[in-house]
């Protein structure tokens, strides 16, 4: 019941956070070992801070390939496409500086994910696992803005470079009737990006030279449910919370 309550709370509060689902702690395999594939969607939001405070929101579509064993270990990789919206990235704190828009917006860029997990069953229905997962964006995100500073026009390009994150955590899992798996646990995380403006503009916080940003929160919690479908297909739904909240769903097929 505690796992179900945690799952409901996570999916009903906040907005999005980390870069992709962690999945159930226990690998799902047919026989002693085997492959699985999947497709999924993830709504991702994070808060970054350093010289400036920035909220980044992303929609991610991805495909997954993994290999697991009934001994309790699994490795997986994902390749996907992600957009990026940085809220109020062009907002001016100076009344003499105006822009033609407030939000940074860039469309689909490729990203990749690598992950590994291990699982230990305490009995037939309950167990604990550990995982590590990292994400990296292969391309920079860019957007252009124009405006005026004290009546003088300007234009600049803002670039989000080297965006990546790494996560590690512990998950507790229980198996319900019909093979439904619910899970929850804590995790630690770190995410980083660099902001590079093509020009310096007074009044724009992100246009004062190259800036390194990192994730504001280092800790979070996650919860999810995985439901068997027909003929080897499974539906997974997960939520994560760390400063912001994220959520997504995936369909996997086990060979």
Steps between C-alpha positions, in 0.01 A plus 500: 500500500787739570636444149158566346459818706846625397416434134173698521668795674781519246270494199261761642740777609747742355657505156782316336858430600758240405613360161303179438332217696701261714258210461423216743797367701447141383588411140219339300636210294376182337712202596842544659587822311388700202437824314227756524411800284271792567374842404409778740414862567641713784406849619812644660549816702795614709614808687857618446690762698834678516525862392138467387195287584353316202215251454540265204207299364529221242283251311692183420424209268733201516557135411667255737704180468596297805637165610421342835542181700291316756809527722378858558713725277414705193670748265318726254547785257264756351511732201247777464399849395438791736390859474601762757320801644679729746233706674568876522852454362468834315312686771658837577549626855578847364217722372734652239550155337212339311482180293259354246442193719568360846546125449782310332360232267681238289360192332611141461858400581646152556589368845626168634461310826699220665383317810557194717314346792524213745221334700481282813170322586418466871216261416263423210324836515742755645854606416749785476716626214765758419558690175714758326393696190655777293372720215691712249378735225708469183414843358481853635160671533486850349250784471512862385360812660494865400407816684624841602729634771444867588351544152785324317398176321682172563475134405670199653502122488486304826649150503445224760811279482611167650175415676528176701384332818582195712273327754543215747253356748331217687160357414261283702258282306196287575302271267121523504249250356507459119876567501464877551818652646507821704820661620637809671821633649748787540777610264788745475569704189714759330434691178702767324488728197690800367331813365680691227365832360636638172501852651484662843185701570454686829173409672488143364627259768605232248670746263794600718758252373528121512327358809515155658172381649436190711190340644369671812399179679723197563234264638165366385243224519330285238206262475349293224279216388551239229201309362522183286321521167446226242773289335810634676407870498507707821383854580706707741401833659739691726535829686810664650530799730806712577439877518256449210306190394511291184286221362481271203391167357658224293399175332761222499515159333701211646646245259 
